[in-house]
Amino acid sequence: MQLDATLNQSCQCVTLDRVRLQVELERDPAVQGLAGSLQQTHPHLFSNSMVFISTKSYEAIAESIACIERVMAMPEYVGHTLQDAPGIAQFSFGPSGVMMGYDFHINANVDAAGKTQNRPQLIEINTNAGGAMLSAALARSQILCCQPAAAGLDYNQQLARLHDVWFAMFQNEWRSQRGDQPLRHVAIVDDTPEAQYLAPEFALFRQMFEARGVRASIASPEALQWCDGVLWLEPQAPAQGQITPDSRQAIDLVYNRLTDFDLSSPAHLALREAYLAQAVVLTPHPHAHALRANKRNLVTLSDAALLFEWSVPQGDRQVLENTIPATRTVSKNDAESLWAKRRQLFFKPVAGYGGKAAFRGDKLTKGAWAQVLEGDFVAQTVVPPGVRVVNVEGVSTELKYDVRAYTYQGKIQLLTARTYQGQTTNFRTPGGGFSPVLVVPRVELPLDVATPSCAC
């Protein structure tokens, strides 16, 4: 059995240093008290334990993402994907889109030969993936019991430098559309931002910008006004940051956390108009969502015949076949066949996010099935999640986990895991929540070897 699988099953060490986590979350006086508040309001946001993956799995994740990004850049893919996309998604003004999220299941099943079958399987892609700031603070707050543990957390970027890496990413987005003009004011925008579950990281992003000389505000879209060729943030906006009562502030760049991916809601009209007029730099944006995160893209990326027709290199086609579970569009014409195979399928709304309105086929009721048929859904072959056994108040508890890769322009910046019980990630599971990912060395253990002891 591979070492990562053994550790996920057997290592129940508590590696989270809560004191260090408080230091990491409250580096700036503006967010003092954040850690204590999170313990009260988000008791299951952070797991006490790491999730382990092998170097081979990490390399496979990196290879898969790079391959997918290559295919997504092909003119054939772009034309095919945008033909049914909303009008606003047809425009590309330069930015790539920050904080991409690639979510994987790594199932450590053992075959008859005793080998672990744990090729990562892509579950979905998100353009405004949340949790990166919180996960970075969590990763920096672990008890590193040995040098291999430190190296395993530092698999790609220096954790201590991630704020600089992310700030440079936003600067790159800005320059791709504005060149050498100075970036002065960023708005972090979401619907009712103060009520969002991951709202605490909005404050951390604001802190990141302001520590580097860029003004930042957290705002709802209703606080934005499109006037005189400028996107303004009105002073009466909730969570208004440093705006004074007698002035409004021009916004240069919007870090978009909205889940209205084509900005079609009336509440988002000012942002939509400013974006189309190129009066504001928006990241991520509708074009990025249409190309990368629309669930129909999984149908395209798992269509071997179509990829062959586009002359996708055989090596890339093999990577996609190994990585992306077969996915198909739900049609009433196939209702009988899909219902018969439902136990092997997971049904996801095309415009969905965060597991909302998604249905596991083996739990599907007739009422939910009618909803699927009337809606706009895809059916994806079920790939079981990985299993992590943790210590919850002295009891060994089996949790599921997925692995999220935060990326920019196809490069991994950070990995995090989400441990949970139930159908989807929910941050309601005792012992669960965000977990740091430790990439373990290339070591395989004989099936009869004793579990390695943990020093932490």
BAMIDO-76073 format. One record per residue (C-alpha): x, y, z; residue number from 1. Coordinates in steps of 0.2 Angstrom, whole numbers. Example, Ala and Ser with C-alpha at 12.3 -4.5 7.8 and 13.67 -1.06 7.14 Angstrom:
62	-22	39	1
68	-5	36	2
end
This chain:
0	0	0	1
6	17	-4	2
12	29	10	3
-1	42	7	4
-15	30	8	5
-8	22	24	6
-6	39	32	7
-24	44	28	8
-31	29	36	9
-20	28	51	10
-12	44	56	11
-23	53	68	12
-11	66	73	13
-18	84	78	14
-6	95	68	15
-15	112	69	16
-7	124	81	17
-22	135	85	18
-11	149	93	19
-1	150	77	20
-17	150	66	21
-23	165	76	22
-6	174	73	23
-8	170	54	24
-26	176	53	25
-23	192	63	26
-7	199	56	27
-15	216	53	28
-24	226	67	29
-39	228	56	30
-43	209	58	31
-40	207	76	32
-52	195	84	33
-55	186	68	34
-49	169	74	35
-59	169	90	36
-74	175	80	37
-72	161	67	38
-71	148	81	39
-89	154	87	40
-97	156	70	41
-87	143	59	42
-83	129	71	43
-80	116	57	44
-71	128	45	45
-53	121	49	46
-49	103	52	47
-36	98	65	48
-28	86	53	49
-19	86	37	50
-23	76	21	51
-9	66	13	52
-7	64	-6	53
8	56	-15	54
20	65	-26	55
13	55	-40	56
-4	61	-37	57
2	79	-36	58
11	78	-52	59
-4	70	-60	60
-15	85	-54	61
-2	97	-61	62
-1	87	-78	63
-20	87	-79	64
-22	105	-76	65
-9	110	-89	66
-17	98	-102	67
-34	105	-99	68
-28	123	-101	69
-19	118	-117	70
-35	111	-124	71
-45	126	-118	72
-33	138	-128	73
-37	129	-144	74
-47	139	-157	75
-58	123	-160	76
-62	122	-141	77
-65	141	-139	78
-77	141	-154	79
-86	126	-149	80
-88	132	-131	81
-93	150	-135	82
-106	146	-148	83
-120	144	-135	84
-112	155	-122	85
-121	172	-117	86
-116	187	-127	87
-106	195	-113	88
-95	179	-112	89
-89	182	-130	90
-78	196	-125	91
-60	194	-119	92
-52	210	-113	93
-35	203	-107	94
-36	196	-90	95
-35	177	-88	96
-45	176	-72	97
-39	174	-54	98
-41	160	-41	99
-46	146	-53	100
-51	131	-43	101
-49	113	-50	102
-57	100	-38	103
-51	82	-38	104
-56	65	-30	105
-42	54	-26	106
-48	37	-22	107
-36	25	-14	108
-44	9	-19	109
-32	-6	-20	110
-33	-18	-34	111
-30	-37	-34	112
-12	-35	-37	113
-10	-24	-21	114
-7	-8	-31	115
-16	8	-26	116
-27	15	-40	117
-27	33	-36	118
-26	43	-52	119
-34	60	-47	120
-51	62	-55	121
-57	80	-60	122
-74	83	-52	123
-77	101	-57	124
-69	118	-61	125
-73	134	-53	126
-68	152	-59	127
-70	161	-42	128
-65	147	-30	129
-66	152	-12	130
-55	148	3	131
-37	151	-3	132
-33	164	10	133
-40	154	24	134
-31	138	17	135
-14	147	16	136
-16	153	34	137
-21	135	39	138
-6	128	30	139
6	139	39	140
-1	135	56	141
4	116	56	142
15	108	69	143
29	102	57	144
36	87	67	145
50	84	54	146
59	91	39	147
49	79	27	148
33	87	33	149
39	104	30	150
45	100	13	151
28	91	9	152
18	107	13	153
30	117	3	154
28	107	-13	155
26	122	-25	156
27	140	-19	157
34	146	-3	158
20	147	9	159
27	163	17	160
27	171	0	161
9	167	-6	162
2	185	-2	163
16	192	-14	164
12	178	-27	165
-7	183	-26	166
-4	201	-26	167
7	199	-42	168
-7	189	-50	169
-19	203	-48	170
-6	216	-54	171
-4	205	-69	172
-23	205	-72	173
-23	224	-71	174
-8	226	-83	175
-15	214	-96	176
-29	227	-99	177
-22	243	-92	178
-3	242	-96	179
7	253	-84	180
-7	263	-77	181
-6	263	-58	182
-19	251	-49	183
-26	262	-35	184
-43	255	-29	185
-49	237	-29	186
-67	232	-24	187
-70	214	-18	188
-88	211	-23	189
-101	198	-18	190
-120	198	-15	191
-122	203	4	192
-104	200	7	193
-105	201	26	194
-117	186	25	195
-106	175	15	196
-99	160	23	197
-81	164	17	198
-83	182	21	199
-69	182	33	200
-57	180	19	201
-63	195	10	202
-55	205	25	203
-39	195	22	204
-39	200	4	205
-42	218	8	206
-28	217	21	207
-16	210	7	208
-20	224	-5	209
-19	238	8	210
-2	232	15	211
5	234	-3	212
-1	251	-5	213
-18	248	-15	214
-34	254	-8	215
-47	240	-6	216
-65	239	-1	217
-78	225	2	218
-94	229	-7	219
-111	223	-13	220
-115	226	-31	221
-129	237	-26	222
-116	249	-19	223
-108	251	-37	224
-114	265	-48	225
-110	267	-67	226
-109	285	-71	227
-98	297	-82	228
-88	282	-89	229
-82	277	-71	230
-88	263	-59	231
-90	271	-43	232
-92	264	-25	233
-105	274	-16	234
-101	280	2	235
-117	273	10	236
-111	255	4	237
-111	242	18	238
-94	236	22	239
-87	252	15	240
-69	251	20	241
-61	268	21	242
-74	278	11	243
-78	295	19	244
-96	300	20	245
-94	315	9	246
-86	306	-6	247
-88	292	-18	248
-73	282	-24	249
-68	276	-42	250
-65	258	-44	251
-51	252	-55	252
-52	233	-53	253
-66	221	-46	254
-61	205	-38	255
-77	196	-43	256
-84	183	-30	257
-102	183	-38	258
-110	167	-43	259
-121	176	-56	260
-108	171	-69	261
-115	181	-84	262
-120	197	-73	263
-138	195	-79	264
-146	200	-63	265
-153	218	-62	266
-143	220	-46	267
-127	218	-56	268
-132	230	-70	269
-119	244	-65	270
-105	231	-65	271
-110	223	-81	272
-111	240	-90	273
-94	246	-83	274
-86	229	-88	275
-93	229	-106	276
-87	247	-108	277
-70	242	-101	278
-71	255	-88	279
-66	243	-75	280
-55	227	-75	281
-65	212	-69	282
-57	196	-63	283
-63	182	-65	284
-76	187	-78	285
-89	179	-89	286
-78	174	-103	287
-67	164	-91	288
-82	156	-84	289
-89	151	-101	290
-72	143	-106	291
-68	134	-90	292
-81	132	-77	293
-98	129	-87	294
-102	111	-83	295
-105	107	-101	296
-86	109	-103	297
-84	92	-94	298
-94	84	-108	299
-83	92	-121	300
-67	87	-112	301
-73	69	-110	302
-78	67	-128	303
-64	57	-135	304
-71	57	-153	305
-72	76	-153	306
-55	79	-146	307
-48	67	-160	308
-57	77	-173	309
-49	93	-166	310
-31	85	-168	311
-28	86	-149	312
-12	76	-147	313
-13	58	-142	314
-4	61	-126	315
-16	75	-120	316
-31	64	-125	317
-24	50	-114	318
-22	62	-99	319
-40	69	-101	320
-47	51	-103	321
-38	46	-87	322
-43	62	-77	323
-61	67	-82	324
-75	55	-78	325
-87	52	-93	326
-100	66	-93	327
-115	69	-104	328
-129	81	-106	329
-145	76	-98	330
-159	75	-111	331
-177	69	-110	332
-173	58	-125	333
-161	48	-114	334
-172	49	-98	335
-175	30	-98	336
-157	25	-100	337
-151	38	-88	338
-163	33	-75	339
-158	15	-77	340
-139	20	-74	341
-143	33	-61	342
-133	24	-47	343
-117	26	-56	344
-121	44	-60	345
-120	61	-52	346
-132	75	-58	347
-126	93	-58	348
-134	109	-64	349
-125	117	-78	350
-125	134	-69	351
-122	126	-52	352
-108	129	-40	353
-103	122	-23	354
-113	106	-25	355
-130	116	-24	356
-145	107	-32	357
-133	92	-37	358
-140	75	-34	359
-132	58	-32	360
-140	45	-43	361
-142	32	-29	362
-151	45	-18	363
-162	52	-32	364
-181	53	-29	365
-194	54	-42	366
-197	72	-38	367
-179	76	-39	368
-178	67	-56	369
-192	77	-63	370
-182	93	-58	371
-166	86	-66	372
-176	82	-83	373
-184	100	-83	374
-168	108	-78	375
-151	110	-87	376
-140	96	-80	377
-126	85	-84	378
-123	68	-78	379
-106	63	-73	380
-99	46	-69	381
-98	44	-50	382
-80	44	-44	383
-79	40	-25	384
-70	53	-14	385
-54	49	-4	386
-56	43	14	387
-47	51	29	388
-48	44	46	389
-47	57	60	390
-48	59	78	391
-64	67	84	392
-65	69	103	393
-56	53	105	394
-66	43	92	395
-58	37	75	396
-70	45	62	397
-70	41	44	398
-72	57	33	399
-72	59	14	400
-61	72	6	401
-58	81	-10	402
-42	91	-16	403
-44	108	-23	404
-29	116	-33	405
-29	135	-34	406
-21	140	-50	407
-17	155	-61	408
-14	153	-79	409
-12	134	-77	410
0	134	-63	411
-4	127	-46	412
-2	140	-32	413
-9	130	-17	414
-18	114	-13	415
-31	112	0	416
-42	98	5	417
-60	98	11	418
-65	84	23	419
-83	81	26	420
-97	68	28	421
-113	67	18	422
-116	70	-1	423
-105	86	-4	424
-93	97	6	425
-103	107	19	426
-91	113	33	427
-104	106	45	428
-94	90	50	429
-86	89	67	430
-67	86	63	431
-69	91	45	432
-67	107	36	433
-52	114	26	434
-37	103	28	435
-19	106	23	436
-12	95	9	437
5	86	13	438
13	79	-2	439
23	63	4	440
38	56	-5	441
38	42	-17	442
37	27	-5	443
27	11	-7	444
25	0	8	445
23	-19	8	446
5	-24	12	447
10	-32	28	448
21	-18	35	449
16	-10	51	450
9	8	50	451
23	21	52	452
22	30	69	453
19	48	69	454
30	60	79	455
17	74	81	456
end
